[in-house]
Amino acid sequence: MPTIVPFYAALLAGLYIFLSMRVIRMRVAGRIALGDANNPKLQRAIRVHGNFAEYAPLAIILLAFVELQKFSPLLVHALCWMLIAGRAIHAYGVSQEKEDYRLRVAGMVLTFTAMAISALLLLGPFLRR
């Protein structure tokens, strides 16, 4: 039976590729090889892509370890969906020129919650010694 986290990691890879391609399209359209040329749309796209790259890998690693420790599959799915939703909501919210900060906050809360719960689950056995 396939494991759980690789499926969600693949979905996150799809979102990462989408965010990467968006930056590339903007760079090509604006003939901007490096930096952002003070283009506000490109600045946002770069930061959305960068933020995703900063948080998603560690979160996926934590979730994989939670699954490897044989925690409930339902819990693993819930944490993975929390991460997927958090990253998607954050990316959408920050991408908007007239940003709704509630989306940014909601995305980060979901991401941090998935990471924090995963970390606490993994620390539990060490804290009980």
C-alpha positions as CSV (number, residue, x, y, z in Angstrom):
1,M,0.0,0.0,0.0
2,P,1.4,3.4,-0.9
3,T,2.3,5.8,1.9
4,I,0.4,9.0,2.5
5,V,2.9,11.9,2.5
6,P,4.4,11.3,-1.0
7,F,1.0,12.0,-2.5
8,Y,0.7,15.3,-0.8
9,A,4.4,16.1,-1.6
10,A,3.6,15.6,-5.2
11,L,0.6,18.0,-5.0
12,L,2.9,20.5,-3.3
13,A,5.4,20.0,-6.1
14,G,2.7,20.9,-8.6
15,L,2.0,24.1,-6.7
16,Y,5.7,24.9,-6.6
17,I,6.1,24.4,-10.3
18,F,3.0,26.6,-10.9
19,L,4.5,29.4,-8.8
20,S,7.9,29.0,-10.5
21,M,6.4,29.2,-13.9
22,R,4.5,32.3,-13.0
23,V,7.8,34.0,-12.0
24,I,9.5,32.8,-15.2
25,R,6.6,34.1,-17.4
26,M,6.8,37.5,-15.7
27,R,10.5,37.7,-16.1
28,V,10.3,36.8,-19.8
29,A,7.4,39.2,-20.4
30,G,9.3,42.1,-18.7
31,R,12.7,41.0,-20.1
32,I,14.0,40.9,-16.5
33,A,16.8,38.4,-16.2
34,L,17.7,39.0,-12.6
35,G,16.1,40.8,-9.7
36,D,12.7,42.4,-9.9
37,A,13.3,45.7,-11.8
38,N,11.0,47.4,-9.2
39,N,8.0,45.6,-10.7
40,P,5.5,45.2,-7.9
41,K,3.7,42.2,-9.5
42,L,7.0,40.4,-10.0
43,Q,8.1,41.3,-6.5
44,R,5.0,39.6,-5.1
45,A,5.4,36.6,-7.3
46,I,9.0,36.2,-6.3
47,R,8.1,36.4,-2.6
48,V,5.2,34.0,-2.9
49,H,7.5,31.5,-4.6
50,G,10.3,32.1,-2.1
51,N,8.0,31.8,0.9
52,F,6.7,28.5,-0.4
53,A,10.3,27.3,-0.9
54,E,11.1,28.3,2.7
55,Y,8.3,26.5,4.4
56,A,7.1,23.5,2.4
57,P,10.2,21.4,2.4
58,L,10.6,21.3,6.2
59,A,6.9,20.7,6.6
60,I,7.0,17.8,4.3
61,I,10.0,16.3,6.1
62,L,8.2,16.6,9.5
63,L,5.0,15.0,8.0
64,A,7.0,12.2,6.5
65,F,8.6,11.5,10.0
66,V,5.1,11.6,11.6
67,E,4.0,9.0,9.1
68,L,7.1,6.9,9.6
69,Q,6.4,6.9,13.4
70,K,3.1,5.1,12.6
71,F,0.8,7.8,13.8
72,S,-2.8,7.5,12.7
73,P,-3.3,7.7,8.9
74,L,-6.3,10.0,9.5
75,L,-4.0,12.3,11.5
76,V,-1.4,12.3,8.8
77,H,-4.0,13.1,6.1
78,A,-5.4,15.9,8.3
79,L,-2.0,17.4,8.8
80,C,-1.2,17.1,5.1
81,W,-4.4,18.8,4.1
82,M,-3.7,21.5,6.6
83,L,-0.4,22.1,4.9
84,I,-1.8,22.0,1.4
85,A,-4.6,24.4,2.3
86,G,-2.2,26.7,4.2
87,R,0.3,27.0,1.3
88,A,-2.4,27.5,-1.3
89,I,-4.3,30.1,0.7
90,H,-1.1,32.0,1.5
91,A,0.1,31.9,-2.1
92,Y,-3.3,33.2,-3.4
93,G,-3.6,35.9,-0.7
94,V,-0.1,37.3,-1.1
95,S,-0.3,37.2,-4.9
96,Q,-3.2,39.7,-4.9
97,E,-2.1,43.3,-5.5
98,K,-4.8,44.4,-3.1
99,E,-3.9,41.9,-0.5
100,D,-6.4,40.6,2.0
101,Y,-4.1,40.0,5.0
102,R,-6.7,37.6,6.5
103,L,-5.7,35.1,3.7
104,R,-2.0,35.5,4.5
105,V,-2.6,35.0,8.2
106,A,-4.9,32.0,7.6
107,G,-2.3,30.4,5.3
108,M,0.5,30.9,7.8
109,V,-1.7,29.7,10.8
110,L,-2.5,26.5,8.9
111,T,1.1,26.0,7.9
112,F,2.5,26.7,11.3
113,T,-0.2,24.5,13.0
114,A,0.7,21.5,10.7
115,M,4.4,22.0,11.4
116,A,3.9,22.6,15.2
117,I,1.7,19.5,15.7
118,S,4.1,17.4,13.7
119,A,7.1,18.6,15.7
120,L,5.3,18.0,19.0
121,L,4.2,14.5,18.0
122,L,7.8,13.8,17.1
123,L,9.2,15.3,20.3
124,G,6.7,13.4,22.5
125,P,8.6,10.2,23.0
126,F,11.8,12.1,23.9
127,L,9.9,14.3,26.4
128,R,8.4,11.3,28.2
129,R,11.8,9.8,29.0
